[in-house]
Amino acid sequence: TVDLKLGGKRVEHMLAFPALGRLVVLCGSTVVFYSLPDLRPVGGSMPTIKGVSCIGYDERVQRATATSAVLCVARMREVGVYRMGAELRLEQQVEIAHSVASICMYGNYVCLADSETYKILDLARLRQARGGGQLALLPTQQPRTDGETGRVVRPPRPRTLVVGPDEFMFLTSSGDDATLGVIVTALGEALRGTLQFATYPRAVVYDEPHVVALSAGGQIDVFDTRVATLVQTLPGAADAQRARRLCLAAGTSIATRVSRPEAIDVAGAPDAEAAFSPQALHRHAAGSLGTTPWTEAVAPAVGWRREPLGASEPPGGRPRAALSRWAGARIVVQAHDSLAVLAPPPQLVRVDALIRSQRVEEAMLAVEAALGGGAPGAEARYCLQMAGMVCLKNMLLDDALDYFRRGQLDPRALLHLFPDHARYLGALLLPFARIAMAAGLRQLFYEIGDAGLLAEQAAAQHAGASREQALSLADALRANTLEMLERYLEHCREQMLLPEPPYPPDAIPVIDTALARLYAANARHDRLCALIRAPNSIVGDLACAYYMEAQHYYYCSLVHKAQGDIAAALGIWRRILQGEWADSRFGGLPEYLLCLEALESQETLLGEFHWLTGFDVGAALQVLARLSDATVAALDADAAIAAIQQGGDQPLRLLIERLIGAGHARASFHMTHLLKLYVRQLRDLYALDTSEARSRRNALETSYQCAQADDLGLSFRAFLRAVRNRDEGTWLRAQVHELLAATPPSFDPAEVLLCVESEAREVLAVERAMLLVRLGRALDAVDLLVECREYAEAERLLLAPDAPQSLARLAGSGPQPDPALLGELGTNAPNVGLLLRKYLALSDSDDDTSARLVSSMLSRYPSYIAVDVLDAIPAHWPCSVAAPFIRQQLQLVAHREHVSRMERSLNAARANGRQIECADLVREHGRVELDLAQTCAKCRKLLGSSAFVYDPQSRLVKHVSCT
């Protein structure tokens, strides 16, 4: 408390300028200037002004932030305009005919009331001395004589105030209780209408767009200047009879927190964190708050802090939000010994009231204006959620979805409006009572209850008396509500991927599991498949239980597969493939096999292989290719063969090949079985009495004969290697040759030979010869090869068993032929003669080929063939067949005679040479004579018939062994 030292006089008017640091006080017709906040007289540059009746200021500026101000001071019969900054300076004076009782100013215009009239002064025109700068409006109320008492009644003091840019209002009364508030422009035009007061106000202020008037009884009336009507009446406070005046605070820091329980309080779990604080300096009455400008009660201004007016924070330091429970209380009610403030409802409460009165669009405009494009806070989210619920209640689903998204409504709460989905989620869904939300929002949930019933009610209202139309519309509305729920859950799922998700983590499985059902129910196949295959938090037990109940078997299998239970998924697919269940979404056997291709579990693959052998042999073989060698080697081959052979020889051949390739324990048995399969397949291709088989056989034989005609040394095996990829038959026969020639053999040749002779004896002659060699029957193989015109193969087998391409190599267990067989075979006179006789025997069936073969043998093996073979050559053959052989034989005879003569001459020359050498030795060393009694000079034994050595120098004779 500071003593202003005004002699105990009553303060009539105060103006505070916080940014300027000045307080202007009118007291006792004197204007005194004080510094803020210490309230010390300024003096000096701002001297006091005396003889003042009233003061005002240019209301274009905000007193809370203005660093300079223009004051309008009425003194007796003049008006002074002062500029207050660092010092006080008089800028203009205007002469007035009568004393001034009330004054206000806006820019270059001053509205005042003197003892006669209300006037508007145009300061700009007055400064230019143009004349006519004073505009008289209406006369002020004059003293009157009371007819009953005869006393003179003084009228109330006239009032003027600024109500907008270049707009003013003044009060006029006709003498009775009615009082009018006339709003005029600076030019004196009444454009906005007139306010009507029940009694002459004791005080009146303007807080855009409202005029607030204080009556003598303490009642406060609020008028909306936009429509010139009374919009609210506030009862007075406890000391209302002593209320004196109203004034506007310089800033908005005189704040009160006003709440509405429905919009603020948080119900739910005891430990739930409150979204808003439920405490407040003042609460509105729960049932009486509408969209009126101020509360029905006057909040006492308690707990004011001594701080500069205009501070940006309310008491307690809590920052103020644009859409908040806080409200700046600018209007102060001054009583005899107390102060109070008019507490306006916060913007949050106003918006809440608009939403509850179904004025959603208007409320959202207010929210947008409050946010200014910024992100919504807790209060704005509450309003958006409320708006969404109101729209949902009215089945405006698109609007509801938009407001839910922006308001970040907890998706778990929305799911409680769909009982089927709530039951489906079960314990996974948090009970509604434990979901934190404002009580007013919770009440709307209770009012709606079931979205399905809401759709039925809306359909009944729109369909009228037509029950069929009502049912159809209800189905459509229910589908729309489910679609709205689906789209909102999709939005929530996207939001949960943000760095700071707006919903708690335990909402993720709820969202995913609910979407898993919604997508299936709404036939969103692609979305559901994408959801299941992507990383998700679907609770598989809940989703699968629903899918099985709804017969969505394929979706159930996808969930099992995504969560690693591949056996359960395959089990469902098997039942669909077998026809036990039906689901058109399943891709059938191709999708089933595609899944198996990605599997690594040998145990699972083996189980599916066994099942497929009884369902689809071809698919079983595809799975067999995925099994490891170790798994195939441990396979029950007999059972597999018994199952696979129902599909024919080709699948069985593939199975046996796989068993052999994996090194199965019964590889020899399986190889024998495989070869027998090949033989039967070749029989079907070449040996059957069908036009197709005959055509295929003739084509192969013709092409081989053409190739052999150019080269008699060409074997069928070499020809087959060259044409193996021509068709299925050549490939299969070449495969048989490779298996028969494999070293060491892994099959039973006797059993395979028996199969060949019984199934395709004539067609597979070369193969029979190979098997005969395997059995050690090489000469039989030669006969067979000659019989089937395999002359080169027979010649290599019989005469060149150690050649690289000889069939003789098949007789051994290694890369070399059997030594015992080599003793029987080889190039010698008996074998050459044997083969030559077989070629000569061909003359009865193919004389030309026989002649060519015999001619080749005679030219290549003449030394092993006796001349008497010429007697066996048919007489009709040309001489050219035997001519080379005869020529060679004659050359051989001549050669032998010449060699004999040379040998006799050489022997005679050698004898003569020995005689000459002996004579030379006798002549040089003398004659050496030995008899039978001669002994060895070293061992002393008789020389006898042993070889000896004579040394001419020492004349000693020794055994050769003793030298």
Secondary structure, DSSP 8 states (H G I E B T S, - for coil): -----STT--EEEEEEETTTTEEEEEETTEEEEEETTTTEE-BTTB--EESEEEEEEBTTS-TTT-SSEEEEEEETTEEEEEEESSSEEEEEEEE-SS-EEEEEEETTEEEEEESSEEEEEEHHHHHTT-S--EEEEEE----EE-TTT--EE------EEEEETTEEEEEEE-SSS-EEEEEEETTS---S-EEEESS--SEEEEETTEEEEE-TTS-EEEEETTTTEEEEEE---TTGGG--EEEE-SSS-SEEEEE-HHHH-EES-TT---SS----SEE--TTT--S-SS-SSEEE--S---S-TT-SS-TTS----SSSSEEE--EEEE-SS-EEEE----HHHHHHHHHHTT-HHHHHHHHHHHHTTS---HHHHHHHHHHHHHHHHTT-HHHHHHHHHHHT--HHHHHTT-HHHHHHHGGGS--GGGS-EEHHHHHHHHHH--HHHHHHHHHHHHHTT-HHHHHHHHHHHHHHHHHHHHHHHHHHHHHTTSSS-SS-TTHHHHHHHHHHHHHHHTT-HHHHHHHHHSS----HHHHHHHHHHTT-HHHHHHHHHHTT-HHHHHHHHHHHHTTSS--TTS-HHHHHHHHHHT---HHHHHHHHHHHHTT-HHHHHHHHHHS-HHHHHTS-HHHHHHHHGGG-HHHHHHHHHHHHHTT-TTHHHHHHHHHHHHHHHHIIIIISSSHHHHHHHHHHHHHHHHHHHH-TT--HHHHHHHTTTSSHHHHHHHHHHHHHH-SS--S-HHHHHHHHHHH-TTTTHHHHHHHHHHTT-HHHHHHHHHHTT-HHHHHHHHH-TTSTT-GGGGGSSSSS--HHHHHH-SSSHHHHHHHHHHHHHGGGT-HHHHHHHHHHHHHH-GGGS-GGGGGGS-TTS-GGGTHHHHHHHHHHHHHHHHHHHHHHHHHHHHHHHHHHHHHHHHHHH------TT-B-TTT--B-TTS-EEEETTTTEEEEGGG-
